[in-house]
């Protein structure tokens, strides 16, 4: 088995290397003097108007941008009064994020006219600069994302340009679109191909008399949707936030096609409905998405519009997404979401988190138990740590022997720090009755390194006020258990939740901003050491915020090791209300 996995990894490395070589040669040809004549755009007389986008940005993020706080994946740069295009990029990721214009909707969401003015200045700067001749800014997926954001913005801010500026922007838009038409397939497999196909299709809608290009774009997009959207509506990466972003762009495309009286391809229409259903399942009581698999709470300013457009108001969230690997336990005002999936393969695992059986929990508008989320502003070490077991509300051994990331060798250099998924198998089974919902889960990531399976049981009562858990490290007769190995059971808390030890240190009171109390308690037969420790939460923006975590430290016993715990609603706590 191990030999087969090594051979598969080597074959993938060779395949990826060959694909990148082919991509680079194709890009080099179209950048040559001969190739440029095949995609150079004309000065289009106009661009079609777009309907109002269903992808509004965040006004607060837009105001921070206007103040010179350029927070993008890959870094945070503070440069008041300076254009972000004049800043030396701290990382390649930051530079790509800047030139994608993914931040443009945030500027458009600023209440006063300053956001629109800044958006016009940014678009015109890019159009007048020589960025179309720079290799780094013309990668197909990057071009696709940029064209999507430009098309949305130009429908709102075009009236503020004079004729000369508008001509320059139209020429740049046309040139980028024709470049993308030639190279949309020359990018890495996965979300990059979806972005390229989406950008080409939306741009073709904006340009006059481009029916053939539009059909080509829709064919590419339909093919990638069929490949990457799972039968239950999830994306192959298992990232809820990525799925929400993609859905918003697909719905914007749907609105544009409807305005042009063009029928939406059936593959996209079917996928859209399934994607809405899956996202509704992964949404907490506070209205935001669960922080799983590298996703944030949401990039989208109005998630309701994306989830509810064309969807029956009476539709209920599903409770189990088998292909995407998520379970939802909901009762009363409480919701528990659990990751019961296996890591995706190939390019889809480049940002995957190692988080088997991690969970989040919310009550009403308050989120209590969370995962740390992705780090989008620090270096590779921080980013990799945020993807590990310890950054999630689950069990992890202290010695990182079961490192699931590809770190060294030519494979790591060519493929990136992917989750290998070797020996990783997850099962789940749920039972529902009038008393509540039981969920039994298990994974095998610790079998080879520690000789145990991790079995995890959840229960939520019918009122949603009694949540119980069991974590069992089950010795396997075919493996040698590492007796005495130290582990931590972690429950990361949302930054707005405050924790304090109670009753001599055998229980912990959790207090929400609304004044609701929850008591965390270990079973009397547990041998673990219950503590409150510092943690960080990055699920809102990718920037670390201070928070707390509950930890239970234990050691692997002879035979099986059992840890039982409970979260019980303690009602409103008079005089203990916290500030938001």
N, C-alpha and C positions, 0 to 999 in steps of 0.2 A: 504494500500500500504506500509506504513512504517513498519507495523508488518511483512508483507511478506518479506520485505528486511532484517529485523533483523533475521528472521528465516533462510533465505538463507545464511546470513553471518555466523550464528552459525553452520549451516550444513557444509559449506565450511571449517570452522575452524576445526570441528571434522574430516572431510575427510582428510584435510592436515595433521593433527596430526596423524591420523591412518597411512597415507602413509609414513610419516617420521619414525614412529615406525617400520613399516615393512622394510623400507630401512635400518635402523640402525641394525635391527636383521639380515638381509641378509648380510650386510657388516661384522658384527661380526662373522658370521658363516664362511665366506670365509677367514677371518683373523685368524681363529682358526687353530691349528696344523693339524686337519683333512682336513679342507677346503683348506689350502694352496697347498696341493698335487693336487688339481683339476685345478690349474691355473699357477703353477710355470713353467716358460718358459725355453726352452733349448737354448744352444748356437747355434744360427742359423749360417750356414756357410756363408750366405750373405744376403743382402737386395737388392731387385730390385732397379734399377735406376728409378728416377722420371723425367718426362719431365720438362722443365723450367716452373716454377710456374707463374701464372698470378697474383700473389699477392706480388708484390715487396713492400719493406718497404720504409721508409723515411731515406735517408742517414744522414740528419741533426740530426734526433732523435738518430740514431745510434752513431754519433760522440759525442753527449751529454752523451750517455750511457758509451762510452769509457772513457770519462772525469770524470766519477764517479757521474754523475747526474742521479739518478735512479728515474725518474718520471713515476709512475704507478698509475692506478686507486686506490684511497685510500691513497695517500700520495706522497710526494717528499722527497727523501733521498739523501743527498750530502755526498759521502764518497769516495774521490779520492784514488785510489790505493787499495781499498778494494773490495772483491767480494761481490755482492749483497746477496749471500747466507750466508754470515757471519754477515749480519746486522740483528738486532732484528726488526722484522716487525712492523711498526707503527700501522697497522690495519690488520684485517683479509682479507679485500679486497685487500690490497697491497700484502700480502703473497700469496693469490690465483693467483693474476696477475703475480707475479714472477714465480711461479711454473707452470703456463700455458704455458710459453715461447712465449706468443703473441708478445713479443718484439724482438724475434729472427730475423724476416725479416728485421728489422731496422739495425741490425748489419751486415747482409749480404749485405745491400745496401751501406755500407761505401765504398768509392772509393778505398782506399788503402787496404793492406792485414791485417790491424789491426782488422777489423770487423770479417773476417773469423777466425782469430786466437782466438779472444774472444768467438766466437760461438762454436768452438771446445772445448775450455776450459770449457765453461758452460755445454755443453752436457756431457762431460766426468765426470765433477764434480758430476753431478746429478746421472749418471749411477753408479759411484763408491760409492757414499754415500748410506746410508740406507733409502733413501726416500720412496722406495717401501714398507717399513714396517711401514710407518707413515700414520695414518688415514687421517690427514688433506690434504696430498698431493695426495691421491689416490681416491678422490671422482670421480665418473665416468665421469662427464662432464669435470672436470679438466684434467683427463687422456686423454680424447678425444682431447681436444685442444692441449695438449702437444705432442701427437703422430702426429697430423697434422703438427705442426711446425718442429718437428724433421725430419719427412720424407722429407719435403721440404729442410731443411738445409743439411741433410746428402748427398743428391744428389750432393751438391756443395762442401762440405768440407771433404768428406770421405777420399779422397786421402791423407790428412794431418795426419791421425792417423797411429800409428804402429799397428802391428797385435794384440798385447795384449789389447790395448785400444779399438780396433774395436770389439774384441770378447766381451768385457765387455758391450759395447754399444748395440751390437746385442742381448745379453742376456737380458738386461734391456728392450729393445724394445719389444722383444718377451713376456717377463713376463707381461709387462703392457698391451699388446694386449690381452693376454689370460684372464687377470683380467677383462678387459673391456668387453670381450665376455660374461662373466658370469653375469656382473652387469650393462650393458648398459641401461637397463630399470629401474634401481634402482636410479633414480634421479628425481628432481622436473620437473613437466610438464613445457613445454615452450622451450625456446632456449637451456636450458641445455640438454634436450633430443636430440635435433638436433645436438649439439656438440658431444655428446656421439656417436650417430649413424654415424656421419661423420667421427669421429676419428677412429672408428672400421672399417669402410669400406676402408678408405685410408690405414690404417695399414695392413689390410688383403691383400691389393694389393701389399704391400711391402714385405710380408713374402712369401716364396716359399710354394707351395702345400697347399694352404689354400682356396680352392674353396668353401667349405661348409661355412666357416666363412665369406667369401666375400658375398655369397648369403644371409646369415643371416643379415649382415650389410646393404645390399642394401634393403632388405625387411623392416627393421626398419626405414631406412632413407626415403624410399618412403612413408611409413605410416605417419611419422611426417611431411613430405612436404605437403601431402594432407591435414593434420589437420591444419597446421600453416600458409601456404601461401594462401593468400586470392585470390579470382577469378581475381582481377585486378593486381595481382603480388606483393602486399604489404605483409609484415609480420604482424602477429596478434598483435604485440607490437606497430605497427605504427611508428617504429624507422627507418628512412632512412639509417643511418650509419650501424645499425645492419644488415639491408637487404643487403647493399653493401658488408659487410664482409662475410655474408653467401653466396652470389652469387659468390664471388671470390673463396671461398672454393669449391663450387659445380662445378665451371668451372675447377679448378685444378683436381678434381675427374674425370670429364669428359675426360680431357686430359690423365690421367693415365689409365682409362678404355679403351680408344681408343688405347693406346700403347699396352695394354694387349689383344686387340681384344675382349673385353667384351662389350656387348651392354649396353648403358645407359638406365636405367629404364624409361619408358614413362612418369611417373609422374614427374620425375626430369627434363626431357627434356622440357616438357610443361611449368613447373614452371619457368625454366631459362629464357625463352623468355619473359614471363609476368613480371618477376622481372626486366629485363633490361628495358622494356618499362616504368615501374613505376619509376625506378631510373632516367631515362632520363627526366621524367616530373618534378622531384624534384631537378633537377640540375640548379643552377644559371648560369647567363651569365659569371661569373668568373671561371666556370668549376668545382666548388665545390658544395656539397650538401647543401640544406637548413637545418638549425639547428632547427629541430622539435623533440619533444618527446624523449629527452634524447640523441639524436645523435650528433656527431661532424660533422664538414665539411666533413671529411673522414679520415679513418685510412689508406687507401690504397694509395700507392705511385703513381700508374698509374691507375686512375679511367677510363680513356679512353679505356684501354685494356679490362677492365671488361665489360664496357657498349657496346663496339662495336664488340666484338668477335662474329662472326656468325650472326650479326644483319645488316640488309640492311642499307647502308649509307644514303639512301633517307628517312628512317623512321623518322617521326616527333613525338615529344612528345605529349602525350595525354593531354587534358586540364582539365579533371575531373576524379578523381579516387574515385568512390562512396564508395566502401567498405573500402578503406584505409582512406578516409575522407580528401582529398586535392583538391584544385582548383588552376589552373595556368592561370594567365592573362598575355599574352605576346603580345607586339606590338613594332615595331621598334627595338631599342636596349634595351628596358626595359622589365623587368619580375617581376611580383608580384605573390607570392605563399602564399596561405591562408590555415590555418588549419580549416577545417569544419567538423571534425570527433568527435565522442563520445569516451570516454575512453574505452580501452579494458577491458575485465573482467579477473578475476582469476590471475594466476601468471604473465600474460602478463602486468599487470598494476603496478608491483612492482617498476618500474622506470619511469612510465608514468608522463608526465607533465600536469598540469592543465592549459590549454592554449586555451580556446575556442575562435575562430575567430582571433587568433594571425596571423600576417603576416610578410613576409620579402620581400624586394625589392632590385633589382640590376639593374645597367645600364652599358652595355658593360662589361668591366672587373672589374667594381667597385661594391661592395656590400654596400648599404647605410643603409637600415633599417634591423635590425636583431633581433633575440631573444638572451637572454643571454647565453643559452646553459647549459649543466650539469656541476656541480662542482665535479671533480674527485679526489681532493687532500685534501679537508678539511673534517671536521666532519659532523655528521648527521644533525645538524642545518643548516649549509651552504648548504648541499645537498638538504634538504627539501625546503629551501628558493628558490633555483634555479629552483625548480619544480613548484612554485606558480605562480599565475596570474601576480604579479608585475614584474616578471623576463621576461615577454613577451610583445611584441608590441601589446597590446590590452588594454581594459578597466578593471579596478579593483577598487573595493571599498576599502577605506583606512582601515577600521575596518575589520579584517579578519573573519567576521562572517560566510561567506560562505566557510569555510575551507573544501576542498574536500578530505582531507587525513584521512586515518584511523590511529589514533594516540595512543589511549588508550585501555585498556582492553586486555583480552586474545587473541582477534582477532588480534590486532596490534602486540602482541608478537609472535604469530604463523604465521601470514600472512605477516607481515611487513607493512611499510607505503604506502599502496596501495591507489590509487584514487578510491573513492567509486562509483562515477558516479550517486549517488542518485538524481533523478529529473533532469537529464542532458539530454536534447534533442536538437539536432542541425539540422537546415534545411538550404538549399541553393538552389538558382535558378539563372541561368545566361541567359543573352540575348546578342546576338552578331548581329551587323549590320555594315554598312559602316563607321559609326562614331566611333566605338570602341566596347568595351565589358563592360557590366554592370553585376555585381554580387550582389545579395541580400542574406544575411545570417542572422541567428538568433539563439540564444541559451537561455536556460531557467534556468541556474544555479543560477540566482539571484531571482527567483520567490519566493521561500519560505522565504528567508532572507530579501529581500528588496522590494518584491511586483512588480518587473518590469522584462520585457524581454529586452535583449540586441539585438537590430537589427543593423546590420552593412552593409553598401552599399559601393561597390567599383566601380570606373569607370576608364578605361584607354583608351585614344584616339588612333586613328589608327596610329599615329606617335610615340606613346610611350613617349610623352613629357608632357602630362597633366594627372596626376593621382589625382582623387578626392575621398574623403571618407565622409561618414555620419555615426555617431554613435548616435543611438536613444535609450533611455531608456524609454520603452513603458509601461505605467501603466496598470496593469491587473485588471479587474473589480472583479475578484474572490480573490484578495489578497490585503492587506493593504500596501500601499507604505510608505517607511520610508523617509518622506520629510526631506530635509536638510542633508541627509547622504552624506559625502564627498567621492569623487572618483577621480581617476587620469586616464587620457588617456595617454599612454606611447608609445613613438617611440624610441626604443633603436638604437643607431648608431654604425656602425662598427668602431673599433679603428682607422682606417686610415681616417675616415671622420671627418672633423672639422666643428663645428657649431658656428655661431655668430649672435647675435640679429641685426635686421635691422629696419629702418623706425620707430624709437621711440619705438621699442619693440613689434610691431604688426606682425612681420614676422621674419623668421630665414633663413639665407643663409647656405646651406650645400655645402662644398667644398670637392671634391674627390682628391685623390693623382694625378690623371691625369689632374687636373685643371678644371674639369667640375663642374658647379654650379647648384644647385637645390634650389628653394625657397619654404619654408614651410609657409603656411599662414592659419590662422583661418578665418572663415566667419565673416562678420561684425556684424551679429546678435548673435554670440557666446558670452557667458558670462564668459568663463573660463579664467584662469590666465595662460598665455603662458610663459614657462621658459625653460632654459637649465640647466640641472643638471648632476651630476656625475653618472656613471654607471659602470658595469663591463661586459666584454665579455669573455666567456669561450668556445666558439664554435670551436676554433682551436685545443686545446689540453686538455680541462678540467681544465686548470689553469687560474685564473682570470687575465685579462688585463684591464687596465684603459680605459674607453671610456666615451662618453657623451650620454645623452638621452634628447629628447624633451618631456616635460610633459605639460599637460593641466589639471589644477585642476578645478573641478566644484562641485556643490552640486545638489542633487536630487530635482527638482522643483515640484510644485503642478501640477499634470497631467504629460505630457510627457516632457522629457529633450532631446534636440537635440544639437549635436555638429557637425559642418561641417568644413572640412579642405581640403587643396589642396597641392599637390607637383607638381611644374612646373619646367621644364628644363629652366635654365637661361643662357645656352651656356658656352663657355670657359671663365674663369675669368682671364684676363691678369694681370700678376704681383701677383697673389694670389696662385700660385702653391704650394702645400704642398709636404713635403718629405715623402717617403715611409719608 
